[in-house]
Amino acid sequence: DNVIVGSREGKLCWFDMDLSSKPFKILKCHPKDITNVAFHRSYPLFASSSEDGTAYVFHGMVYSDLNQNPLIVPLEILRGHSRGVMDCTFHPKQPWLFTAGSDSVIKLYCH
């Protein structure tokens, strides 16, 4: 029922399909194009990667009570690639994020 989409303008758009076809929340977090958005299978985490060389990690939670709005909390800005981050994905069991940069480097971020 909820979808998060990254745009070429560096915006993350959270859609709650039960409420409306328009975005519930728009986050302007990256100054350049967003290249990927990833969700963790077990933890309430999602991340976005961008051509600006960063990845943002968010806590995102949807409540079973339909009167309560979804919760989005920015957690971390990950830097370390000399050029853009082309892809990001979470480890299947741990809260770790892998990023692949256009600098031909794959990084693992674990906190």
Secondary structure, DSSP 4 states (H G I P E B T S, - for coil): -EEEEE-TTSEEEEEETTT-SS-SEEEE--SS-EEEEEE-SSSSEEEEEETTSEEEEEEEE--SSTTSPPEEEEEEEEE--SS-EEEEEE-SSSS-EEEEETTS-EEEE--
